[in-house]
């Protein structure tokens, strides 16, 4: 089993977990760890390490999905877990998270899973201009 730990600022991590479970149902080995303004940095780091260590016997790998590259939650994952079986993914989106949840128990290697999730997340980004989208309905030229 691949564990997924979402790390982010304020309510990012809990919000992502709640949205993902709304779409995919309750998930084992999915946890959120939000970093709050003025929270003790060492307490956050210890909570991160405790969560990873709690999963170690049951997980073959753990993915830490962080909100932004270079932010404190990512730095905490990077510095607190160098000796663990962890990979860090930054700039997490709901599409990326749901892809990982749906496909993490399949036959793909973890590298293939991550590559496919990143591709899926990139392909899901679109710019939608309502003026162009509804132009034909108004009888305007497109």
C-alpha positions in Angstrom: 0.0 0.0 0.0 1.1 3.5 -0.8 0.4 6.0 1.9 -0.5 9.6 1.0 0.2 12.5 3.4 -1.0 15.9 2.3 0.9 18.8 3.8 0.1 22.5 3.4 -0.5 25.9 4.8 -3.6 26.8 6.8 -6.6 24.5 5.7 -5.1 23.3 2.4 -4.3 19.8 3.5 -7.5 19.1 5.3 -9.6 20.7 2.5 -7.9 18.5 -0.1 -8.4 15.3 2.0 -12.1 16.2 2.5 -12.7 16.9 -1.2 -10.9 13.8 -2.3 -12.9 11.6 0.1 -16.1 13.3 -1.1 -15.1 12.1 -4.6 -13.4 8.8 -3.9 -14.9 7.7 -0.6 -13.1 7.1 2.7 -9.5 6.2 2.3 -7.0 4.2 4.3 -3.5 5.6 4.6 -4.6 9.1 3.6 -3.8 11.8 6.1 -3.7 15.6 6.1 -1.3 17.8 8.1 -1.9 21.5 8.0 0.7 24.1 9.1 -1.0 27.0 10.9 0.3 30.5 11.2 2.3 30.8 14.4 2.4 27.1 15.0 5.6 25.8 16.5 7.8 24.6 13.7 9.3 21.8 15.7 5.8 20.5 16.7 4.8 20.4 13.0 8.0 18.5 12.2 7.4 16.0 15.0 3.8 15.5 13.9 5.0 14.8 10.4 7.6 12.3 11.6 5.1 10.6 13.9 2.6 10.1 11.0 5.2 8.6 8.7 6.5 6.3 11.4 3.0 5.1 12.3 2.5 4.0 8.7 6.0 2.5 8.1 5.2 -1.2 8.8 2.1 -1.2 6.5 3.2 0.9 3.6 5.8 0.2 0.9 6.1 3.9 0.1 4.7 7.2 1.3 3.9 10.2 -1.0 4.0 13.6 0.7 1.8 15.9 -1.4 2.7 19.5 -0.6 0.9 22.7 -1.5 3.9 24.7 -2.8 7.5 24.1 -3.6 9.8 25.8 -1.1 7.1 26.3 1.5 7.6 25.2 5.1 5.6 22.0 4.8 7.7 20.8 1.9 10.9 21.8 3.7 9.7 19.8 6.8 9.1 16.7 4.6 12.5 17.1 3.0 14.6 17.6 6.1 12.7 15.4 8.5 12.3 12.3 6.3 15.5 11.8 4.3 16.0 8.3 5.7 12.4 7.2 5.0 10.7 5.7 2.0 9.1 9.0 1.0 8.7 10.9 -2.2 7.6 14.5 -2.2 5.3 16.0 -4.8 4.7 19.8 -4.8 2.0 22.0 -6.3 -0.7 19.4 -5.5 -4.0 19.6 -7.2 -7.3 17.7 -6.5 -6.9 15.9 -9.9 -3.5 14.7 -9.0 -4.6 13.5 -5.6 -7.7 11.7 -6.8 -5.7 10.0 -9.6 -3.2 8.7 -7.0 -6.0 7.4 -4.7 -7.9 5.6 -7.5 -4.7 4.0 -9.0 -2.4 3.5 -6.1 -3.3 -0.2 -5.6 -2.8 -1.1 -9.3 0.0 -2.9 -11.0 2.0 0.3 -11.8 5.3 0.9 -10.1 5.3 4.0 -7.9 7.3 5.9 -10.5 4.8 5.1 -13.2 1.9 6.0 -10.9 3.5 9.4 -10.1 4.3 10.1 -13.8 0.8 9.2 -14.9 -0.7 11.3 -12.1 1.4 14.3 -13.0 0.4 14.0 -16.7 -3.3 13.7 -15.7 -3.0 16.8 -13.5 -1.3 18.8 -16.3 -3.9 17.7 -18.9 -6.8 18.7 -16.6 -5.8 22.4 -16.6 -7.9 24.4 -19.0 -8.8 28.1 -19.5 -12.5 28.4 -20.2 -13.8 31.7 -21.7 -17.6 31.8 -21.3 -17.9 34.5 -24.0 -16.3 32.1 -26.5 -18.1 29.0 -25.1 -21.5 30.5 -25.4 -21.0 32.6 -28.5 -22.7 30.1 -30.8 -25.8 30.1 -28.6 -26.1 33.9 -28.9 -25.9 33.7 -32.7 -22.4 35.3 -32.7 -19.6 34.2 -34.9 -17.0 32.0 -33.2 
